[in-house]
């Protein structure tokens, strides 16, 4: 049943439009170990909100057909997104499979909900946003790679929501797909042709088998079911967005340098990057806002490996190619006067260890992902300002808001570029309702020059 306030107008499948008689009618891609790590992880879900003062008939006759048609022209370049993840009975690994006749699920809905509240920065429960996202139905045998939902808000605007299987695409691949869709919608061509050659990634230590075994042993021996992990959103969880201007980021960098110099006058000065300064600051704000503190905390820093593997992968490689590296700290240290500097140094050291090899310790990645340690609070990072999602203009202007909704389950810190212009960063955080005031206070006070 459709949620209250949302009326489903159409559910259809958009198939790739054959761009030549030689267009492939079938495609199978094996999972790499980068993909297998996320085999049953909940889907990534994001919403793009666009302002458009168009009445319902115009939206239905102009916006929806244009999005559908351009999507059908984009999918031949991204055939796996119209397919499914399957695990053939006689295969020792799953594959992403597309056959002629497959299509990407495309839902069109209409809503009278408050468009401007939904696309604002104020804290909201994730459940308020979920009616505008599509499902990604999973079964033991298969899971779609992606699904889309367009929701029309007559005379206000529309939203585009997607759910994507985490074992099929990472954030960079998803951003590449949307940029391609936008370009084709505007009558242009692809910026980059997706590269899907799986032989580019070597796996001499059979990491794929190690990761798949971790999933196979979860919930029963040799469990080949592809049903996605049903992570629940913790009660009283809310999503909020904060913006950092270039001036704010400079204040944070200067503060980190001053804190480090005061505490370590005999040591070399640190010069944090924008990424390091932003993550260190938000991590400390979150630790200070938490009412239920653990003695130890751990931050998972995700890095794109395309340019770090030997040999390098092309920037347009399609699939997952992300590694996570850990920063360990004590809550008491991060909550101290020089906490942001301590966090920044930890992140800097973790990134420096990449020179030892981006896959150092990779055999433990899946076990770490699936193991819950009650005495350690985990923090992670999703998204990147480099994805430039606010450039996703289908012809009705840049998005009013881009919202990562699936981090309500993971609790990840979400980073994005900003509508406010170059150099600004949007940060999405997940909090308990009673932590909002403390976070606001800590976040604001730390930006005072």
N, C-alpha and C positions, 0 to 999 in steps of 0.2 A: 504493500500500500504506500502511495506517495505521502511524504510528510505534509503536515498542515502548512498551508501557505505556498506550496509548490505543486503546480499542475503539470504533469507529464503530457506533452503534446505529441511526441513521436519517439519511437525507439527503432533505429534502423542500423544497418551496417554499411559503412563506406568502404568500398573495395578499391584497390589500386587501379588507376586507369592505365591500360596498356599504352606505353608511349612509342612502341614500335612492334612490328610482327615478331621480332626476336626477343621481346620481353620475357623474362623467365616466368614459368608457370609453377615453379616449385623451388624452395630454398630451405636448406637445413644448416643450422649453425650449432656446432658443439659448444657447450659451456666451457669456458676457461676456469682456472682456479679463482680468478677475480670474480667471475660470475657465481660460481658454486658457493662461495662464501655466503651469499644472500639468498640461497635457494628457496627458503620458506618464510623469509622475512616479510612483514606487512608491506603493502605497496606504498610507494611514494605518491603523495597527493598534494596538488597545488591548485590555487585559484588565481585567475587573472580577472580583474574587474575593469570594465571599460565604460566611461560615460558616453552616452549617445542619446540625444533628445529626439528619439524616434518613436512614433506610436507603434502599437503591437502589429498592425498589418504591415507596416514598412519593415519592421524587424523580421517578420516571417517571410516576406517576399524579397528582401534585399540581403540582410545580414546572413541569415541561415543558408540560403543557396550559395552565396559567395564563399562562405567558410567550407561548406560541403565540397563544392567543386574544386577549390584550391587544395583541399585535403586529399582528394582523389588523385590529383596531379602530383602531390608530394609523396604519397605512399610508395610509388614504384621505386623511389630512391631509398625507402626505409621499409622494405618488405617485411622484415621481422615484426614490425609493430602491428601488422595486420594478421599476424599468425599467433601461435600458441606455444607455450612451454610444455613439452611432453617428455615422458620417460619411457622409451620403447621397451617392451618386455625383455628382449634379448640383449639390450644394451647395458653397459655398466655405468653409463652417465646420461643425464637428460640432454635434450636438444631443443633449440628454438626452431620451430617448423612452420613454414608457410606453404600452402597449396592453393592453386587457382580456385577461386570460389570463397576463400577466407576473406574476412573483412574486419574492420575496426568498429567496435560498437560505438554508436553515436546517438546520444539522447538529447532531445530538445524539450525544454521545460519552460514554464512561465511562472513568475512569482510576484506577489504584491508586498513582499517583505521590504523592510527599510534598506534600500540600496546603499545609502550613505553611511548608515551604521555598520553594515556588513563590510564595507570597503574602507572603514576608518582605522585608526590606530588604537582606539580604546580597547581595554581588556574585554574579551568575549570568551564564552565557553565554546570549545570546538564543536559541540553539538549544534550550535547555531549555524555553522558553516557547512556541516556535512550534507544537508539536503541538496546542496548545489554541486556536489561531487558525485561522479559515477561509481558504481560498484566494480570490483574486479573479481567475479565469481570464480572460486577455485574448487576443484574436485580432486579425487585421488589420481585421475588420469591426465588432467590438463588444466592450464591456467592461461587466459588471454595475456598477451604482452602488454596491452594498453587499452584503455577505454576513455571516451570523452563525453562531456556533458556541456551543452550550451543552455544557459538559463537567461531568459529575457525578462527585463524589468521595464515594462512599457513607460516611455517618456523619461526614463532615467538612464538606462544603460543595459549592459548584459555582462555575463561572466562566462569564462571558459574554464572548466575544471577538468582535471585529468587524474587518472589512477594508472600508475606504471609499475610493472613487475620489477622489483629491485635486482633480480638476477639477469634481467635483459638489458637494462640501461642504467647508467649512472647519471649524475646531474649534468655533466658536460655533454653527454650524448643527447639527453632530453633537451637541453638548451639549443643544441645544433639542430634538432628536429624542428623546434618552434621557430628558429630563425629561418630555416628553409621554407617552412609553411608560410611565414609572413612574406618572404621574398616572392614566392610563387603567387600568393594572393594579390600582391601588388603588380603582377605581370612580369616579374623578373625571373632570375634563374638562381640555382643553388650557389651559396657562397663557397661551400666545400662539399665534395662528394664523399659520402660516408665510406670508410674503409672497413671491410668485414672479414678480412683474412685472418683466421684464427692461428695460422702457423707463425704469425709474427710474435706470438707469446710462447716462449719456451717454458717447460715445466720439468726440469731435470730431477727435482725431488718429489715429483708426483703429489704436489700440493692439492690438486683437484681431488684425488682419491682420499687424502686425509680429511679435507673439508666435507666431502660427500659422506664419508663414514661417520662424522660427527652428527650429521643430519639423519642418517639411516638409523643410528642408535637412539635417536630421540623419540620417545613415545612408542617403544617397542623395537625389537630387533629387526633389521633389514626393512625398515619402514620406508617404502618407495612412494608413499602418498605425497602428492604435490599440494595438499591443502595448506593454505598459508597459515603462518603462526598467528594465533588470535590474541594479540596483545591488547589489554584493556586500558582505556584512559583512566588514570587514577581519579577518584572523586574530587570535586571542587577544583579541578584543573582549568586554568584559563590561559589564553594566548594574548600576548600584547606585543606591540611594535614600538621600538625606540629608534630615533635617528641620531647619527653622529655626523656633524658637519666637518669639513676639513679643519676648521679652527678648533673644534672639540678634540679631534684626533691629535692635533699638535699639542694641545694642553696635556693630554694623556701621555704622549711621548716625553714631553719635558718633565712631567711628574715622575715618570719611571726613571729617567736619567738622574734626577735629583735624589730620589729615594735610594737608588743604588749607590750613588757617590757618598751619601751620608753614612750608609751602612758599611760600605766597602771602599774606604778612601784610598787603599793601596792597590785595589784591583783595577783592571782595565775597564773603561766606561762601556756601557752597553748602548747600542743604537737600534732600538726596536723598529721593525718594519710596521707599516700600517696594519697588516694582518695580525702580527704578534701583539701590538699595543691594544687593538680592539678586542681580541679574544681574552687577553690577560685582564683587561678592565671589566668586561662583562662577567667573566668567570668569578672574579673577586666579588662583584656586586651580588651574584647569585649565592655564593657561599655565605655572605653576610646576611642575606635575606632569609636563608633557610632557618626555620625554627627547629627542625629535627636534624641536628648536625651529627655527622660521623667524625671520628678522629682523623680518618684518612680520606682523601678525595683523589680522583683520577680523571684526567682530561684526555680524551682520544682525539688527536689531531689528524684529520684526514688530509692526505696529499695525493694529487694527481700524479700518476706514475708514467704517463705517456712519454715525457721527455726525460725520465729518470731510469728507464730500463736500458739495457745494452743488448742489442741495438735499440735506439729510440723508436717509439711508435709514431705514426703520423698524428697530428693534432685532431684529425677527423676520424680517428679510430672509433668504430661503433661497438659499444658494450661497456662493461665495467673495467676500470683500470685505476682503482683507488686503494691506497694502503693506509692503515691506521697506526699511529705511533703514540705511545702513552707518555703522559706527564704525571708524575706522582707528587703529591704534596700533603701537608698536614693542614687541616682546617684552621687551626690556631695561627699558623704562619700566614696564611692568605688573609685572615681577618685582621692581621696586625697593621701597624702604620705603614710598613713597606711591603704590604701584601701584593700590590700590583707589580712591583719590581720583581718580587720573588716569582710570581706567576710568569712574567715576561721572560725571566732568565730560564725557567724550566722549559718553556715553549721553545726558546732559542736553542737550548741544548738538545731538545728532542729533534728539531729540524736539522741541527748540525750532524746528528748521528746518521742522517740519510747518506752522508758521504761514505759510511761503512757498507752501504748497500740498502736499497729501499725495501728489499725482501728479508732483511735481517729479522729473525724470529717469526717468520711468516707461518711456520708449521703450527704455531699456537693461536693464530688469529681466530679460527672457528671456535675452539674451546673457550677462548676468552669471551667471544660474543655470546655464547650460549650458557655461560656460567654466571650465576648471580652471587655476588659476595655481599652479604648483609652488612658487613662492617666497613664497606667502602662505598662512597657515593660517586657514581659515574656521571661524567659530563661529556657530551660529544658535540660535534659541529656538523651542520648540514648547510648546503648551498655555498655560494661564493659570489662576491661582487663581480668577478670576471665573467660570469654568465650573462651579464648585461640584460636581464630579463625586462627591464623597463624600456628597452628598445623594441619590444615585441608589439609593433603597430600593424594591425591588419587593415588599416585604412580609415579607422575612426579615432586616431590619436593613440598616444602611449597609454599604458594602463594607469588607472587611478591608484590601484593597489595590486601588489602581487603578494599572496599569502601562502606560506607553507603550512598546511593543516596537519599533515601526518606526524609532525614533531610533537603533537600532544601525547602520543604514545611513547615515543623515545625520550622526550624531554630535551631534545637537541637544541643547541643555540643555532639560530638560523641567520645566515648572513646573505645580504643581497645588495646590489647597487640601489640607488635611490632615484626617485622621480625628481628630487631636488637638484640634481645636476652632478657633474663630474666630481669625484673625490668624496662625495657623501656616501654613507653606508647605513642601510637599514638593518636593525638587529631584532629578530623575533625571539621572544623568551617565553618559557612555560613556567607558570607559578601556581601555587595554591592561592586561593582568594585572600587568605589572611596574611600573605607575604607581599601583597602588592604595595602597600604603603611604605614598608621598609625598603623594598627595592627602589621605588621612586625616589625616596630620600637619599639613599646611598648613591644612586646613579646621578642625580642632579648635583649633589654637593661635591662630588669628585670632579665635576667639569667647571668649577668656579676657578677662574684664573687667579 
